[in-house]
């Protein structure tokens, strides 16, 4: 059974996608046209959120793998989602990489999908060659998210075209403020001294939407409060530590 990208938890859905209208429109059009895309941006830039929003709007069949840097792990994951079967290996986890590659590519030829790799990093030549074959199957497309092109490893040779790349730049000041205000409202921070926290959070986030939302959610926790004031320094340190994971 192929995996649909999880449409978002209720908490994620509650925070609107602000400042990414053009990127979302471009991504949805590419998705519907089964055109491959590379989505670049630092942690918290909104790559996964953009991917999920586009998936919901484009209504395309997808298979998804996350942070898999070893080819065999990727093959087992995709084969399981695609429902691949082999008489020799009833359990795909015990199948050889060669067998899995054949099964997956044949299934994609019969029923093309969008193959999504989230947080791709340091792909080796074997993974590159497999993804290259999938990339060129008619009506298949490859959607990859990464923090930077330099992190792709050999996969950069496949997704080199700037026309296939969507770069998530920092939000501008107005969009950052709108996002903070909405995230603060949803986190019920109205009883806090928001002006000081707002200025510090926006200055520290530098237009990174994930950081803005994360800091607002953390400010709702009692360990980061002192009366009506937010203890910004420990909150910021803990937030950055969680982003580094």
ABEGO torsion letter per residue (X at the ends): XBBBBBAEBAAAAABBBBGAAAAAAAAAAAAAAGBBBBBBEBBGAGAAAAAAAAAAAAGBBBBBBBGBABAAAAAAAAAAAAGBBBAABABAAABBAAAAAAAAAAAAAABBBBBBBBGBBGBBAAAAAAAAAAAABBGBBBBBBBABAAAAEAAAAABABAAABBBBBBBBAAAAAAAAAAAAAAAGAAABBAAAAAAAAAAAAGGBAAAAAAAAAAAABAAABBEABBBAAAAAAAAAAAAAX
